[in-house]
Amino acid sequence: VNNALYLFGEGSYVQYGNLEVKAAYIRFSFSDYTAFAKGKQDTLGKWIGRPVFTEGDQSFEEDSLAYHFKTKRGISYGVRTEEASSYLHSEVSKKQSNDWLHIRNGMFTTCNKENPHFHFHLTKAIVIPNEKIVSGPLYLKFRKIPTPLGLPFGFFPNKKESTHGILLPGYGNGREKGFFVQNLGYYF
């Protein structure tokens, strides 16, 4: 219908060169080479068939996405991805044709949970793959509690193989020490 293909079910996918989209629902238009994908929620509110966008060795899991295969531009909502042993979550992200990602309301963390224990809340950021993440105003949050530690901008290295960079902190809870921050530093 209208030069479009509708795919339903968890095994649905569209592949175009080294790009692939898998989701529970996909609408692919043959006239303009665009794909729209979204997951669905079961009766308990748990996501099933959440879209996974794969380009080469990078993979992104999201709530919904729209992508143009010819121009290599797209928009995604609820994105979760791993970037060089850290995790990046974003409310809205736009992928440009030069592979840069523009992010709004993001979380940058080393915690691998879907709802991280701690994170830097990024109001807006640009991810340059295998190079860096540059952020506008950001602040540190533990669980959902913001801390007074805020910065007007942030710069995080994002290289897969790097010889030096910033070690992101973690937190701990010890019987003698109480709650504490650990592993903050710089490595060579």
Summary of the structure (lengths in Angstrom):
residues: 188
radius of gyration: 18.5
end to end distance: 57.7
largest distance: 67.3
contacts: 525
relative contact order: 0.10
helix: 0%
strand: 65%
